[in-house]
Amino acid sequence: MKIRFWGVRGSIPTPLSSDAIRSKIAAVVQRISRKDIENPACRERFLASLPEEIFSTVGGNTSCVEVVVPETDRIIFDAGTGIRDLGTAIASSRGPARCNIFFSHFHWDHLQGLPFFAPAFNPSSRITFYSPDPELRSILEGQMRPPYFPVTMDILRASLEYVRIGTEGVRVGNARVVPRRMNHPGGCWSYSVLCDGKKVVYSTDTELQPVDFERTPENAAYFRGADALIIDAQYTLGEAIEKFNWGHSSFSLAADFASTWGIKRLVLFHHEPSYDDRKIHKLLQSAEWYVERLSSKGLEVILARDGLTVEV
């Protein structure tokens, strides 16, 4: 399986500001020496040596993650603004789209990209929406009507299906997708994807609770040994305590959780919109340091960013 990240921010889209771009350019210029610009090869080596927080960006799109399973229609989690770029990529392939979109919940940052998803306007596309919420269809239709949006879902030309998924999950091609309710104001569902002995867990907007760490058969079956855990880890521990019951977790709690369940890759996700690239990369460094102190053998920490692909 491959995981492709199309949107990784929480709460609201966060485009790079002019000041942020200027700061990145200034940081690059400060590092340049004469030998770095002698020829094209030197310039390439210099650029490759720059820290990621300077030479790249985490991105500003809200939640959208694609799990690619061989010989299976597309599996997509959430329709934040990142789904627009995914739709553009699909449309450029010029083939019919077969998409399965699973919603964790219906806060704006998880569905506001849906009206801009190009395959939804292609009559050869087939899109199936999934949620444990019995009001799935009315919720999606409700956010695409005036005064919230100028056109209704009737304008979409793709073949649309709405499926209420039960706790037993659903099979999509070669994969099985299973939901699990997590702690978040108004409710939120995580999803596990299981295929060919591999397991990926998508758990955005999650405020981890003691019950999640309990070594119950249910917890073990769902979390233990996952090849990748994509989880809300937008806060420091101090911020998580200060913002108790806001529905989000800290990187250290996420690391404790991943260590508890023997997870192989911890993917820090749903980044705080007020944090710039430097701050988010510092959280990554802190998380890596913390995992080393946990002596959690084999746990890799990854920072989710727009455009990243992770193979499991």
Secondary structure as a PSIPRED ss2 file (coil, helix, strand):
# PSIPRED VFORMAT (PSIPRED V4.0)

   1 M C   1.000  0.000  0.000
   2 K E   0.000  0.000  1.000
   3 I E   0.000  0.000  1.000
   4 R E   0.000  0.000  1.000
   5 F E   0.000  0.000  1.000
   6 W E   0.000  0.000  1.000
   7 G E   0.000  0.000  1.000
   8 V C   1.000  0.000  0.000
   9 R E   0.000  0.000  1.000
  10 G C   1.000  0.000  0.000
  11 S C   1.000  0.000  0.000
  12 I C   1.000  0.000  0.000
  13 P C   1.000  0.000  0.000
  14 T C   1.000  0.000  0.000
  15 P C   1.000  0.000  0.000
  16 L C   1.000  0.000  0.000
  17 S C   1.000  0.000  0.000
  18 S H   0.000  1.000  0.000
  19 D H   0.000  1.000  0.000
  20 A H   0.000  1.000  0.000
  21 I H   0.000  1.000  0.000
  22 R H   0.000  1.000  0.000
  23 S H   0.000  1.000  0.000
  24 K H   0.000  1.000  0.000
  25 I H   0.000  1.000  0.000
  26 A H   0.000  1.000  0.000
  27 A H   0.000  1.000  0.000
  28 V H   0.000  1.000  0.000
  29 V H   0.000  1.000  0.000
  30 Q H   0.000  1.000  0.000
  31 R H   0.000  1.000  0.000
  32 I C   1.000  0.000  0.000
  33 S C   1.000  0.000  0.000
  34 R H   0.000  1.000  0.000
  35 K H   0.000  1.000  0.000
  36 D H   0.000  1.000  0.000
  37 I H   0.000  1.000  0.000
  38 E C   1.000  0.000  0.000
  39 N C   1.000  0.000  0.000
  40 P H   0.000  1.000  0.000
  41 A H   0.000  1.000  0.000
  42 C H   0.000  1.000  0.000
  43 R H   0.000  1.000  0.000
  44 E H   0.000  1.000  0.000
  45 R H   0.000  1.000  0.000
  46 F H   0.000  1.000  0.000
  47 L H   0.000  1.000  0.000
  48 A H   0.000  1.000  0.000
  49 S H   0.000  1.000  0.000
  50 L C   1.000  0.000  0.000
  51 P C   1.000  0.000  0.000
  52 E H   0.000  1.000  0.000
  53 E H   0.000  1.000  0.000
  54 I H   0.000  1.000  0.000
  55 F H   0.000  1.000  0.000
  56 S C   1.000  0.000  0.000
  57 T C   1.000  0.000  0.000
  58 V C   1.000  0.000  0.000
  59 G C   1.000  0.000  0.000
  60 G C   1.000  0.000  0.000
  61 N C   1.000  0.000  0.000
  62 T E   0.000  0.000  1.000
  63 S C   1.000  0.000  0.000
  64 C E   0.000  0.000  1.000
  65 V E   0.000  0.000  1.000
  66 E E   0.000  0.000  1.000
  67 V E   0.000  0.000  1.000
  68 V E   0.000  0.000  1.000
  69 V C   1.000  0.000  0.000
  70 P C   1.000  0.000  0.000
  71 E C   1.000  0.000  0.000
  72 T C   1.000  0.000  0.000
  73 D C   1.000  0.000  0.000
  74 R E   0.000  0.000  1.000
  75 I E   0.000  0.000  1.000
  76 I E   0.000  0.000  1.000
  77 F E   0.000  0.000  1.000
  78 D C   1.000  0.000  0.000
  79 A C   1.000  0.000  0.000
  80 G C   1.000  0.000  0.000
  81 T C   1.000  0.000  0.000
  82 G H   0.000  1.000  0.000
  83 I H   0.000  1.000  0.000
  84 R H   0.000  1.000  0.000
  85 D H   0.000  1.000  0.000
  86 L H   0.000  1.000  0.000
  87 G H   0.000  1.000  0.000
  88 T H   0.000  1.000  0.000
  89 A H   0.000  1.000  0.000
  90 I H   0.000  1.000  0.000
  91 A H   0.000  1.000  0.000
  92 S H   0.000  1.000  0.000
  93 S C   1.000  0.000  0.000
  94 R C   1.000  0.000  0.000
  95 G C   1.000  0.000  0.000
  96 P C   1.000  0.000  0.000
  97 A C   1.000  0.000  0.000
  98 R E   0.000  0.000  1.000
  99 C E   0.000  0.000  1.000
 100 N E   0.000  0.000  1.000
 101 I E   0.000  0.000  1.000
 102 F E   0.000  0.000  1.000
 103 F C   1.000  0.000  0.000
 104 S C   1.000  0.000  0.000
 105 H C   1.000  0.000  0.000
 106 F C   1.000  0.000  0.000
 107 H C   1.000  0.000  0.000
 108 W H   0.000  1.000  0.000
 109 D H   0.000  1.000  0.000
 110 H H   0.000  1.000  0.000
 111 L C   1.000  0.000  0.000
 112 Q C   1.000  0.000  0.000
 113 G C   1.000  0.000  0.000
 114 L H   0.000  1.000  0.000
 115 P H   0.000  1.000  0.000
 116 F H   0.000  1.000  0.000
 117 F C   1.000  0.000  0.000
 118 A H   0.000  1.000  0.000
 119 P H   0.000  1.000  0.000
 120 A H   0.000  1.000  0.000
 121 F H   0.000  1.000  0.000
 122 N C   1.000  0.000  0.000
 123 P C   1.000  0.000  0.000
 124 S C   1.000  0.000  0.000
 125 S C   1.000  0.000  0.000
 126 R E   0.000  0.000  1.000
 127 I E   0.000  0.000  1.000
 128 T E   0.000  0.000  1.000
 129 F E   0.000  0.000  1.000
 130 Y E   0.000  0.000  1.000
 131 S E   0.000  0.000  1.000
 132 P C   1.000  0.000  0.000
 133 D C   1.000  0.000  0.000
 134 P C   1.000  0.000  0.000
 135 E C   1.000  0.000  0.000
 136 L H   0.000  1.000  0.000
 137 R H   0.000  1.000  0.000
 138 S H   0.000  1.000  0.000
 139 I H   0.000  1.000  0.000
 140 L H   0.000  1.000  0.000
 141 E H   0.000  1.000  0.000
 142 G H   0.000  1.000  0.000
 143 Q C   1.000  0.000  0.000
 144 M C   1.000  0.000  0.000
 145 R C   1.000  0.000  0.000
 146 P C   1.000  0.000  0.000
 147 P C   1.000  0.000  0.000
 148 Y C   1.000  0.000  0.000
 149 F C   1.000  0.000  0.000
 150 P C   1.000  0.000  0.000
 151 V C   1.000  0.000  0.000
 152 T C   1.000  0.000  0.000
 153 M H   0.000  1.000  0.000
 154 D H   0.000  1.000  0.000
 155 I H   0.000  1.000  0.000
 156 L C   1.000  0.000  0.000
 157 R C   1.000  0.000  0.000
 158 A C   1.000  0.000  0.000
 159 S E   0.000  0.000  1.000
 160 L E   0.000  0.000  1.000
 161 E E   0.000  0.000  1.000
 162 Y E   0.000  0.000  1.000
 163 V E   0.000  0.000  1.000
 164 R E   0.000  0.000  1.000
 165 I C   1.000  0.000  0.000
 166 G C   1.000  0.000  0.000
 167 T C   1.000  0.000  0.000
 168 E C   1.000  0.000  0.000
 169 G C   1.000  0.000  0.000
 170 V E   0.000  0.000  1.000
 171 R E   0.000  0.000  1.000
 172 V E   0.000  0.000  1.000
 173 G C   1.000  0.000  0.000
 174 N C   1.000  0.000  0.000
 175 A E   0.000  0.000  1.000
 176 R E   0.000  0.000  1.000
 177 V E   0.000  0.000  1.000
 178 V E   0.000  0.000  1.000
 179 P E   0.000  0.000  1.000
 180 R E   0.000  0.000  1.000
 181 R E   0.000  0.000  1.000
 182 M E   0.000  0.000  1.000
 183 N C   1.000  0.000  0.000
 184 H C   1.000  0.000  0.000
 185 P C   1.000  0.000  0.000
 186 G C   1.000  0.000  0.000
 187 G C   1.000  0.000  0.000
 188 C E   0.000  0.000  1.000
 189 W E   0.000  0.000  1.000
 190 S E   0.000  0.000  1.000
 191 Y E   0.000  0.000  1.000
 192 S E   0.000  0.000  1.000
 193 V E   0.000  0.000  1.000
 194 L E   0.000  0.000  1.000
 195 C E   0.000  0.000  1.000
 196 D C   1.000  0.000  0.000
 197 G C   1.000  0.000  0.000
 198 K E   0.000  0.000  1.000
 199 K E   0.000  0.000  1.000
 200 V E   0.000  0.000  1.000
 201 V E   0.000  0.000  1.000
 202 Y E   0.000  0.000  1.000
 203 S E   0.000  0.000  1.000
 204 T C   1.000  0.000  0.000
 205 D C   1.000  0.000  0.000
 206 T C   1.000  0.000  0.000
 207 E C   1.000  0.000  0.000
 208 L C   1.000  0.000  0.000
 209 Q C   1.000  0.000  0.000
 210 P H   0.000  1.000  0.000
 211 V H   0.000  1.000  0.000
 212 D H   0.000  1.000  0.000
 213 F H   0.000  1.000  0.000
 214 E C   1.000  0.000  0.000
 215 R C   1.000  0.000  0.000
 216 T C   1.000  0.000  0.000
 217 P H   0.000  1.000  0.000
 218 E H   0.000  1.000  0.000
 219 N H   0.000  1.000  0.000
 220 A H   0.000  1.000  0.000
 221 A H   0.000  1.000  0.000
 222 Y H   0.000  1.000  0.000
 223 F H   0.000  1.000  0.000
 224 R C   1.000  0.000  0.000
 225 G C   1.000  0.000  0.000
 226 A C   1.000  0.000  0.000
 227 D C   1.000  0.000  0.000
 228 A E   0.000  0.000  1.000
 229 L E   0.000  0.000  1.000
 230 I E   0.000  0.000  1.000
 231 I E   0.000  0.000  1.000
 232 D E   0.000  0.000  1.000
 233 A C   1.000  0.000  0.000
 234 Q C   1.000  0.000  0.000
 235 Y E   0.000  0.000  1.000
 236 T C   1.000  0.000  0.000
 237 L H   0.000  1.000  0.000
 238 G H   0.000  1.000  0.000
 239 E H   0.000  1.000  0.000
 240 A H   0.000  1.000  0.000
 241 I H   0.000  1.000  0.000
 242 E H   0.000  1.000  0.000
 243 K C   1.000  0.000  0.000
 244 F C   1.000  0.000  0.000
 245 N C   1.000  0.000  0.000
 246 W C   1.000  0.000  0.000
 247 G C   1.000  0.000  0.000
 248 H C   1.000  0.000  0.000
 249 S C   1.000  0.000  0.000
 250 S E   0.000  0.000  1.000
 251 F H   0.000  1.000  0.000
 252 S H   0.000  1.000  0.000
 253 L H   0.000  1.000  0.000
 254 A H   0.000  1.000  0.000
 255 A H   0.000  1.000  0.000
 256 D H   0.000  1.000  0.000
 257 F H   0.000  1.000  0.000
 258 A H   0.000  1.000  0.000
 259 S H   0.000  1.000  0.000
 260 T H   0.000  1.000  0.000
 261 W C   1.000  0.000  0.000
 262 G C   1.000  0.000  0.000
 263 I C   1.000  0.000  0.000
 264 K C   1.000  0.000  0.000
 265 R E   0.000  0.000  1.000
 266 L E   0.000  0.000  1.000
 267 V E   0.000  0.000  1.000
 268 L E   0.000  0.000  1.000
 269 F E   0.000  0.000  1.000
 270 H C   1.000  0.000  0.000
 271 H E   0.000  0.000  1.000
 272 E C   1.000  0.000  0.000
 273 P C   1.000  0.000  0.000
 274 S C   1.000  0.000  0.000
 275 Y C   1.000  0.000  0.000
 276 D C   1.000  0.000  0.000
 277 D H   0.000  1.000  0.000
 278 R H   0.000  1.000  0.000
 279 K H   0.000  1.000  0.000
 280 I H   0.000  1.000  0.000
 281 H H   0.000  1.000  0.000
 282 K H   0.000  1.000  0.000
 283 L H   0.000  1.000  0.000
 284 L H   0.000  1.000  0.000
 285 Q H   0.000  1.000  0.000
 286 S H   0.000  1.000  0.000
 287 A H   0.000  1.000  0.000
 288 E H   0.000  1.000  0.000
 289 W H   0.000  1.000  0.000
 290 Y H   0.000  1.000  0.000
 291 V H   0.000  1.000  0.000
 292 E H   0.000  1.000  0.000
 293 R H   0.000  1.000  0.000
 294 L H   0.000  1.000  0.000
 295 S C   1.000  0.000  0.000
 296 S C   1.000  0.000  0.000
 297 K C   1.000  0.000  0.000
 298 G C   1.000  0.000  0.000
 299 L C   1.000  0.000  0.000
 300 E E   0.000  0.000  1.000
 301 V E   0.000  0.000  1.000
 302 I E   0.000  0.000  1.000
 303 L E   0.000  0.000  1.000
 304 A C   1.000  0.000  0.000
 305 R C   1.000  0.000  0.000
 306 D C   1.000  0.000  0.000
 307 G C   1.000  0.000  0.000
 308 L C   1.000  0.000  0.000
 309 T E   0.000  0.000  1.000
 310 V E   0.000  0.000  1.000
 311 E E   0.000  0.000  1.000
 312 V C   1.000  0.000  0.000
